[in-house]
């Protein structure tokens, strides 16, 4: 696979005056020529500071033009971008920075205090700040840099490292998923087929550039489509869709709920929308139906992980058929394997479980879109990428093999995959396995529920009991008994929650995935949990 950092160069040659990026927050637009010039100068500037191919470049920033340009600049220079999650506390960031040992840290001025704290504990040779209140370090680097193409950029690609995305997953242990130019390109190909991208598309990036959906944004740029980036706020997102004639976006359940709840939603002109992809965790089928009614476009679901990029898709036709009454249960599915991916559901020995829609197993994936491995963790790499060869000291596997996702699912006769839980989220109560996703699906049918999470909490008699944590829609009032009765109407008696907590919001990862680990911690402090 070619160097993905060269994407802007292609479109700077084909449509130099066309719009490449619009940064909504900064009200800044760049043409392809301007964007490619910035990418080249960033690449050359970093190399001029003494960085060499393979060195890591950490970035701490909100979404902005410089951030997206740094991805491509790292690719052009053979460097490895290390995006940092600005939501993390300084000690957590310090551990991640120490693990990857970047040679440079590029930071938006907003995070200067955090950077100062980081640098007291971790040695980073080059710290470059930017923005209105910064020290001008990055701006000076760009201004002094050559605008020539790095001499060796054409030789970089394929399995050369491209970026490291750190994820705590459901375990809380930060680990860096290392992706290559090949894995990024393979993920883009899966997305191209699933989203059916056309040259006239305008893509709205609603998530943050420090997690895996950055591959979706890069993919639209690869097609020469303008990228509109923002830091999500529901009303502003609707305004941007209308003003910029946005045709595609990725939204998690909460984002779509918030947009549909905006006062006067029906008055926004959203006619430019062609397709919305949703992901980041299962979306209750009731909300899928609401979204299909509210937004004038098709929907697809994408199932992926930081480690595996893009894995399964529930297609536009699947959604339309389900709403029309043909296999409606498939709205609870994450679909089937993507264009360039093989997906199986297996037991502990690696044998396929029956395709009966009932027998649970673990999802495993073979794809060129899978990561190279976990940075500095050959042990975790060997556990996750099985049959991919012995990982080296960096945690990089030789390639191939199957990635064990940790997600528990069933599959049906047509190989549609139904995620029932993360292996660590499954509740065992009185010897019965209870899958939290099924309980959440039942509770989400209540019209007053905005979102919910179901966890297992200690129970002296049953081992664990089911607890629901619920966020209600604005202005709604519901009792604990009503939520339990809602679940009882759709589930076996042992599956219904024994207790319900009402909260204003649920803890979430940057991808929008609910962090059940944080919900469980207060109940399991000082106690062992088997799963």
C-alpha positions, 0 to 999 in steps of 0.5 A: 500500500502506498504512503497515505501521507501523500493523499493531499499531494494527489488532490493538490495536483488535481484540484488545487483550488478546491476546498480541502478542510473547513475548521468550524471552530477557527472559521478557517478554510484551506484549499488543497494547495494550501493544505498540501503545502502545510503538510510538506512543511510540517514534515520537513520541519520535523525532520529538520529538528533531527527526527528520523523515520520511526520516531514518534510525534505526540499531539495534544489538541482539539480538532483543528487543521494542524492536527489533521495535517500532522497525520499526513505530515508524519506519513510523508516523513516516515514518522509515527503520530501519537495522538493524545486524549486531552480528556485524560488527567496529566498522570495518565497522559504521562504514562502514555507518553513515557510508553511511546517515548515521542521525540516531539510533542505538538500541543495546542496552547490550551493545554500548555499547563498539562504539557508543563506538568508532563515535561516535569516527569517525561523527557520530550526533546522537542515541544512545539506549541501553537495557537493564539496563546502559544509560544509560536513554536510550531508556526516558526517550524512551518515558516522556516521549513522547506516546501519540497517533497521529502526525498524518501516519502515515496519509499514509505508505505505498506507495513511501515508504522503510521500512527499509534492510538492508545485505548483503555478499552474496557480494562482500564489499562492503556495500550497503544494500537499500532497501525500501518499505512496498509491497515489504514488503507484497508480500513478506508477501502472497507469504509468506501464500499460500506458508505458508497462514497461519491465525489460530491460528498462533504464529510462532517467529522463530529468525533475527535482526531485522537481515536479510530474514526480519524480513518473515516475522515482521511478516507473522504479526503482520499476521495477528494471530498471536503472535510468539515471538522468541529467539536460536537455540539448538537445545535451547531452540528445541525447549523453546519450540516445546513450551511455546508451542505454536509452529506455524510457523518458518523454519529454515536447514539447520544449525538443523534439523540441530542440532535433530534432533541434540539428545539425546532429540529424539523426546521433545519434543512438537512436535505443534503444528507446522503448517509449517516453511519452510527457506531461506538456501541449498540444502538437500541432499535427504537432509536434507530427507527426514530433516526430513520424517521427524523433524518432524510437519508440512509443509515448504516451501522459500523462495528469496529475497534481501535485495534481492528478499525472497520469490521462489520456493517449493517447496510442501508438495505438492511435498515430499510428492510427491517423498518418495513417488517422484513427481519426487523430483529436485524436492527439489533445486529451489527451486520456482516463482515466488511468488504475486505474482512473475514469475521467468525464467531467461535468458542474458546477452542476457536471452533465456529459456534452454530449459526443459530442466533442463540449460541454465544461465542467470541468475535474474531477478525482477519483483515489487513485493517487489523493493527500491527500489534500493541506498542511495547506489549508483545504479550498482549499482542500474542494474546490478541493476534493469534496465528500472526507470528511471534511479536517482536520487542515493540509488540509488532506481529508478522502479520495475518492471523485472527484478532480476538476482539473480546466481544461476545456475539451470536450469528445467524444463518446468513452470518449476521452478527449480534453482539450480546456483550463484552466478555468482561461485561457479561453478568453471571447471576445464580449461575445464569449468564445475563447479557447486558446488551439485551437488558439495555435493549428492553429498557431503551424501548421506554419512551422516556429513556435517553440512554442506559447501561446495565452492569452486574453488582455484588449480591451475597445470595446470587453472586451478582445482580443486575443494576440499570443506570438510566439517563432520562430525556429532558423533562421526563419522570420515571420511577425505578418500578416502571423501568423494572416493569419495562424490562420484565415485559420483554425479558425472562424474570432472571434478566430484569434489573433488581435496582435502577439508578438515575443519573444525568450522564453516563461516563464515556470513552472518546469513541462514545462507548459507555465506560461500564468499568467506571460504573462498576468500580464503586460497587466492586472496590475491594472485591474480586469479580470473576468476569 
